[in-house]
């Protein structure tokens, strides 16, 4: 297996993906100084393809990209594809999380259902017409306060009912075994190994 470039600049994601893809030599795109592409798509899959294509083009290597986000029912699906910039371009995880709590202020517990979505894409080269695509969904709900320090992004407010804690209170291994990203990655690796592309 040749090197695969990982088309992400998010350290939290990179750690989670590397922990699961042990069979592959993954190189983060920062090693090649790849400039991040603008995420102009209106769906996770479009943005994942844009990121993978950009990295494959600049590194001349196969590429894996993740586009992910949080979908909240009471907010008609927001923050969705703009989860990383919900409080504005360049906003921190903390600012995004605070905006989410503000938007949900007063919404009762039973109406705070939400899910993390992840779409992972593998492209053999920048012009690959048949990318391997895998999706994962993780159901939960949004608390009215933050709890826990593990993970990244919205983890401190994402309640995982089957574990009775937030995703920021799970160990890295426990989160990977349940999460949207873990699900998508396991599927993606199975598809790659089965020669799906
Ligand atoms: P790259 O595009 O460089 O990979 P990014 O952070 O901009 O990094 P996305 O556009 O896919 O990535 O946005 C994903 C955002 O969704 C991320 O910044 C978090 O705010 C949120 N998110 C996704 N997965 C998450 C997880 O496992 N835990 C907490 N928040 C998550």
Boltz pocket constraint, residues with backbone or C-beta under 6 A from the ligand:
constraints:
  - pocket:
      binder: B
      contacts: [[A, 7], [A, 8], [A, 9], [A, 10], [A, 13], [A, 36], [A, 39], [A, 51], [A, 66], [A, 67], [A, 68], [A, 69], [A, 70], [A, 80], [A, 81], [A, 83], [A, 84], [A, 93], [A, 96], [A, 116], [A, 117], [A, 151], [A, 152], [A, 153], [A, 154], [A, 155], [A, 179], [A, 181]]
      max_distance: 6.0
